[in-house]
Amino acid sequence: MTQDSLRQYLSSTLKNDPALVFLIEDIAAACRDISYRVRNAAFAGELGSAGSVNIQGEAQKPLDLIANDIVEQSCGQNSKLAALVSEEIEEVTWLKTPEVGDYLLYFDPLDGSSNLDVDVSVGTIFSVMQVRDAQSKDVLKQGTEQICAGYALYGPSTIFVLSFGQDVNGFTCKSGTGTYYLTHPKMTVPATTSEYAINAARRDYWEAPVREYIDDCMLGVNGPRARFMNMRWIASMVAEVHRILVRGGVFLYPKDSNNAKAGGKLRLMYEANPMAFLIEAAGGKASTGHARILDIPPTEPHQRVPVILGSRDEVTLIEEYHQKNDAS
Ligand code: P6P
């Protein structure tokens, strides 16, 4: 069966927007280069720590910074790209004086990089929005304004998953040629699931509704779920979201007593928003537990938020645990 290449897909989907075709191709090319660097890091002495911390106060890996530079170099020549917002760089990088219709690129160049030294899957996450007002150099746009979002997963294969809001399609990079082919057309999230993902070590920090939901899941056949509820935790959001897009499930990184001051752990602009955009386009749901993630009005580029996303009915159930707690 001949599969469309990414270029064929983009050319037919974005007939009237060649600049966006070029931007997505540049992002995909950057991800192919990052994949190569990740696979060969041990030979280049690029594992371990970079000896620096990012705006998040997290230890940076050499590959965090390398991946950031690869995206900047690959996309920076696009004449309609006005600004970059990267997890690894505190300030917004303005590439030109913004004009209406220009693109804004928000990205986490290497998400889950703490897994690199132990050879577990990592990924790149990106979100694209557009300049609406040329006078304001404002990058704080809510998630509903995204025109495109996606990720690359560096696992047993390199898969580039992309949505423009209507559906979600996955393209696998063929080793040898480096061409991406459509291997996961129209990915959808099953409405129900028996699988959840959370860092259970943080149980003592959780708020009551999260603790009650997880405790009920762990009661399995003898509890209110009346069935075995499986658990996964890879500590790499891209891998968790990809699993959910392939077979369903729910992913939780809630606000808890340990991260409450920061607003949660995951970043709104380049983790929560793009993943929420993908999950909703695939028929799932993405919430803070109280509100839709895509409706959150951002207050600063590296803002953190609670994230609960995946199978629609399961996310709704978790919201009901929050509502019951709020009413008590
Ligand atoms: P923890 C990776 O650092 C990340 O941002 C997400 O990719 C991942 O889901 C989460 O943090 C892992 O957090 O607390 O398990 O290390």
Residues whose N, C-alpha, C, O or C-beta is under 5 A from the ligand:
A	BS01	P6P	D111 G112 N199 A235 S236 M237 V238
